[in-house]
Amino acid sequence: MDYDFNLCPSGTNAVVAVISYTGYDMEDAMIINKGAYERGFGHGCVYKSYVRDLNADSTGSASRSKYKLLNKKKDYGVDFEKKYGLDRDGLPYIGKELKAGNDAAGTEQCVFDKVTQQPKFNKFKDTESARVESVRVMSDDKDEARVSIGYTIRYPRNPVIGDKFSSRHGQKGVLSVLWPQEDMPFTESGITPDVLINPHAFPSRMTIGMLIESLAGKGGALNGEFIDVTPFEKYEDDDVVDFYGKELLKHGYNYYGNEVMYSGIQGEMMKVDIYLGLVYY
């Protein structure tokens, strides 16, 4: 079954080095390059949808409802747009920033209270700031007088220590530290990896597919093409390592994907070849 996952990606192609470095990558921990993090690595958004029923009262009767939408043409003596960032109907604009509080950013919407004959402002309750993604005015199929407002709110999220990351092969790791880019190991060509994972993460979990993806992804990036490394693919002489190893040799890289790296802390060459490639996290 084809899920078209490539059309809706939920991750990032990361330069991953397999190396034991600083001790923050022990067990299932992983180190993320702070520079990559600041450039947006691992950034994501959480979408939450809410429905506010305007017409329902304690009896559920729309005709006896307490609230209704503001009339755009009526002057309520309040500049909703300038003071609260709301449209004339009391609904927020798309992209409006929402923050908990009593100021304009804390105002989610405004409705008209038919009892007090005054506008009633509803506050944003969540402590995490967000933005309005979409607003919908909806009615009931059975009762058109019953109106509800649908919101979709977008919460931006950045990785924090303790978040779990995983490659497509189930190689899970917990973010232990955001390591400064200037202290990260670097290659002879000046590339610093986005992620560092411990070599001991592979033998017990047998995620060989990730090692092949790292090798193939590196070759694909150099050739500027998409690589398919799904299981049971047929390769020349049935040797996937040889197939992608020769691709790396064409570009002057090591056949096995290893590279000489230098310590970002001491500045000295590490006397060991380090497996480096591109993996989708």
N, C-alpha and C positions, 0 to 999 in steps of 0.2 A: 504494500500500500504506500502510495506517495503522498506525503503530507505537505509538500511544497515548503519545507522548513527554510530553505534558502531564500524564499521570498519574504519571510517574516523572521529575520534573525533575532535572537535574544542574547547575543554575546558579542565577543570581540576577538579578532585574530591577534594573538599576543606572541611576542618573541619570548620563548621560554628556555631558560638554561637549567640543566639538571646538574645541580652542584650543592654541596653542603657548605653553607656560607653564614657565618656569624652565630649560628646556634638558634636563631629565631625560626629556622625551618625544620626543627626536629619533629619527629613523628609525622603527623598529618598537617603541620603548619606550613604556610607558604609566605614568601616575602613579595610584596608588590613595590615596584619602583614608584617613589613618591612623585617624580616628575611625570610619569605616565598617568598617575592618578589625577594630577592637577590638569592634565590635558584632556581628561574625560574618560580614562579607562575605567570600566566597570560602572559607569554612570547609568542610571535607569530611572524609570518613572512608574509610579503605582497609580492606577486609576480606580476611583471609588464613585459609585453612583448612589444618589439619594433621591427620594421622592417625598415632596411636601404636599400633603392633601389640604387644599385651601377650604373646601366646602364642608368637610365633616365636622359635626359638633358631637356632643356627648350622646345624642340620640341617633347619630348617623344620617340625619336628614339634611339634604342639600338646601332645601328651601329655608331652613332655620339656621344656616351656617353663620358663623361669627365673622369670617374674613372673606375678602374678595380682592382681586387684582386692582391696582390703582388705575384710574382713568387717565390715559396719556394727555388728553386735552384739558383736564381739570387742573387748576392751579391750587396746590395744597400749601403754598407759602414756603416751600422748601426747595432749594436747588439740589436735587438728588444727584445730578451728574457731578457737579463741582464739589459738593460736600461729602458725598458717600460713594461716588463712583458707580452709581446705579442709573439705569435707564428711567424714562418717565413712567414706565409701567411698574417700577419697583424691582425689576429683575436685574441681576448683575450683567455687565458686559463680558463678552468672551475675552479671556485673558486677564481678567481682574485678579489681582493678588489678594489672597485671603489670609489674615493673621488674627489670632485670638486677641481681643482687646475691645476697647470702646471707641476707637477712632474709625476712620473710613475703611481701613483694611480689614477691620473686624466685622463690618456689616455685610451679611450674606445676601439679604433681600429685604424688601419692604412690602407690606400688605396693608390693606385698609380695614380697620376694625369698625364694623358696623354698629357696635354697641357704643363705643366712645366717640365715633365719627372722627377718628384721628388716624394718621399713618402709624403703623406699628413696625418697628425695625427688629429683624431677627439677626442675632449675632452668630458668628462662626465659632463653634465650640472647640474645635480641635486645636491642640497646642502646636501642632506641626504646620508650618506655612504651606500653602498650596495655591493653585491657580484654577480659575474656572475654564474647563475645556469645552463644555457645551451646555446649553439650556433648552429645555423643551416644555412647552405648554401642552398638557394632555387632558383629554376628557374621557368619560366612561361611555362605553357603547350603549349601555342601558339608560344612562341619565346624562345628557349633554351638559346639564347645569353643574354636575360634579366635576370640578376642575382640580387638577394636581400639577405641580411643577416638578420636572425631572432635571436633576443636575448631574453632570459628570465632572469630577474635580481631579486635577492632576497633582500628585505629590512627587517632587523631584527627590531622588535618593542617590546618595554617594556611598561607596563602600566604607564600612567602619570595621574596626578591629573586632574579630569574632564572626564576621560574615563568612559563609561557606561558598567556595567556588568549585566548579567542576568542569572538566573537559567532557567532550562527547563520549568518552570511553569510561566515564565513571571514576576518573582519577580525582577524588575530592580532596580539597585542602582548605584549611581555615586561615584567613588573613591574620597574621600575628603582628606585623609591623609594616609601616610605610617607610621604606628605607630611602634616604636621600639619594638622588641620582648620582651625585658626585662621588658617593662612596660605593656605588654598585660596581661589580666587575664589568670590564668592557673588552671588546675584541680588538684585534689589530686595526680594523677598519673604523673603530670608534663607536660601534653599536653597543648600547647597554640594554640588557633584557628587561622586559616588562614584568616578568614573573620568575622567581627562583623557587624550584621545588627540590626536595631531597631525593638523592638517588635510591634510598631505601624504600621509596614509595612504589617502586616497580616490581621487585622480585616477588613479594608476597601477594600482590594483587594481580599480577600477570596481565597488566593492561598493555599488551604488545602493540595494539592498534594505535595507541597514542605515540609510541616511538616511531611507528611507520608514518603517522600523520605529520609528525615533526619533520621527518626527512622529506616527505613528499611536499609538504607545505612550503618548505624552504626552496625546493626546486620550482614549485609553481609560482612563487613570488618572483623568482629570478627570471622565469620565462614569461611572466605576466599572463597566466592562464589558470583556470579553475582545475582542481585535481579531485578525482573521484577515488577514494580509498575504501569503498564499501567492501565487506567481506566477500571472499570467493571470486574476486576479480582475477581474470587470466592475464598473466604477464609473460613476457618472453622468457623461455626456459623455466617458467614457474618460479621466478626469483624476484620478489618485489624489491628487496634491498639492492640487488644488482641493477634493477631497472632505474630506480631513483638515484642510486649512487653514481651512475654514469651521467645522469643529468647534472649533478653537482660538479662532477669533474669537468664538464664542458665550461663551467663558469669559474673554474679555478679554486673550487672549494674541496674540502676533504671528502673522500668517497663515502665515509660513514657519517657525515654530518657533524664531526667534531671540529672544534676551533680552539686555538690558543687564546686564553684570556688573561687579562691583567687585573690585579687586585685594585679596587678603587680606594682602598684604605692605605695600603703600603705603596701602591704604584708599581709593584714588582710583578714580573711574569709568573703565572702559576705553572708549576712544573707538571702539568697534567692536561690532557686534552679534555675539553668539556663539551658535552652533547648540547647543541644549540639549534633551535629550529622554530617554526611557526605552528602554533596549536590554537584551535578555537576554544576559548573559555567562555 
